[in-house]
């Protein structure tokens, strides 16, 4: 393998690793106030909601409206996410239900 390719791969690994490791390594020793902890817990939910809700309730052609297939797929996913708090389980369940509804 050429030296430029190896250096590029190593550089990309460093650039990918450092932004993930440094916050965990440095902030692990700090004690955060309860309000900050709570805010950090709800940020993923807020971001996911901002991504998902426009897909469920907005049609590109007609404007505001319910997307029945997407909404039917979202209901069991929301229930699983609420009960189990499993991101991967929610993703897999959503894909399976959406796929099954595509055949119906």
C-alpha positions as CSV (number, residue, x, y, z in Angstrom):
1,X,0.0,0.0,0.0
2,X,1.2,3.5,-0.8
3,X,2.4,5.7,2.1
4,X,-0.2,8.4,1.3
5,X,-3.1,6.0,1.6
6,X,-1.8,4.7,5.0
7,X,-1.3,8.2,6.3
8,X,-4.8,9.2,5.1
9,X,-6.3,6.2,6.9
10,X,-4.4,6.9,10.1
11,X,-5.3,10.6,9.9
12,X,-9.0,9.8,9.4
13,X,-8.9,7.4,12.3
14,X,-7.4,10.1,14.6
15,X,-9.9,12.7,13.4
16,X,-12.8,10.3,14.1
17,X,-11.5,9.0,17.4
18,X,-10.5,12.3,19.2
19,X,-13.8,14.1,19.1
20,X,-15.5,11.0,20.6
21,X,-12.9,10.2,23.2
22,X,-11.8,13.6,24.5
23,X,-15.3,14.6,25.8
24,X,-15.7,11.2,27.5
25,X,-12.2,11.3,29.0
26,X,-12.3,14.9,30.2
27,X,-15.9,15.1,31.4
28,X,-15.9,11.8,33.2
29,X,-14.3,13.5,36.2
30,X,-16.7,16.4,36.4
31,X,-19.9,16.3,38.4
32,X,-22.8,17.9,36.4
33,X,-25.8,19.6,38.0
34,X,-29.0,17.6,37.8
35,X,-30.6,20.1,35.4
36,X,-27.7,19.6,33.0
37,X,-28.0,15.8,33.3
38,X,-31.7,16.1,32.6
39,X,-31.1,18.3,29.6
40,X,-28.5,15.9,28.1
41,X,-31.0,13.0,28.5
42,X,-33.8,14.8,26.6
43,X,-31.7,16.1,23.7
44,X,-31.8,12.8,21.8
45,X,-35.6,12.6,22.1
46,X,-35.9,16.2,20.9
47,X,-33.7,15.6,17.9
48,X,-35.5,12.4,17.0
49,X,-38.9,14.1,17.3
50,X,-37.7,16.9,15.1
51,X,-36.7,14.4,12.4
52,X,-39.7,12.0,12.7
53,X,-42.8,14.2,13.2
54,X,-42.5,16.1,10.0
55,X,-42.3,12.8,8.1
56,X,-45.5,11.5,9.9
57,X,-47.6,14.6,9.5
58,X,-46.5,16.4,6.4
59,X,-46.9,15.3,2.8
60,X,-44.8,16.9,0.0
61,X,-47.7,17.0,-2.4
62,X,-50.6,17.9,-0.2
63,X,-49.0,19.8,2.7
64,X,-50.2,19.1,6.2
65,X,-51.7,15.6,6.5
66,X,-51.2,12.2,8.2
67,X,-49.1,9.6,6.5
68,X,-51.0,6.4,7.4
69,X,-48.3,3.8,6.6
70,X,-45.7,5.8,8.5
71,X,-47.9,6.5,11.4
72,X,-48.9,2.8,11.7
73,X,-45.2,1.9,11.7
74,X,-44.4,4.6,14.2
75,X,-46.9,3.6,16.9
76,X,-45.3,0.2,17.9
77,X,-41.9,1.8,17.6
78,X,-42.9,4.6,20.0
79,X,-44.3,2.1,22.5
80,X,-41.2,-0.1,22.4
81,X,-38.9,3.0,22.8
82,X,-41.0,4.2,25.7
83,X,-41.1,0.8,27.5
84,X,-37.6,-0.6,26.7
85,X,-35.6,2.5,25.8
86,X,-33.8,0.5,23.2
87,X,-32.6,2.5,20.2
88,X,-31.5,-0.6,18.1
89,X,-34.7,-2.4,19.0
90,X,-36.7,0.6,17.9
91,X,-34.8,0.9,14.6
92,X,-35.2,-2.8,13.8
93,X,-38.9,-2.8,14.8
94,X,-39.6,0.3,12.7
95,X,-37.9,-1.2,9.6
96,X,-39.7,-4.5,10.0
97,X,-43.2,-3.0,10.5
98,X,-42.7,-0.5,7.6
99,X,-41.5,-3.3,5.4
100,X,-44.5,-5.5,6.3
101,X,-46.9,-2.5,5.7
102,X,-45.4,-2.0,2.3
103,X,-46.7,-5.4,1.2
104,X,-50.2,-4.8,2.6
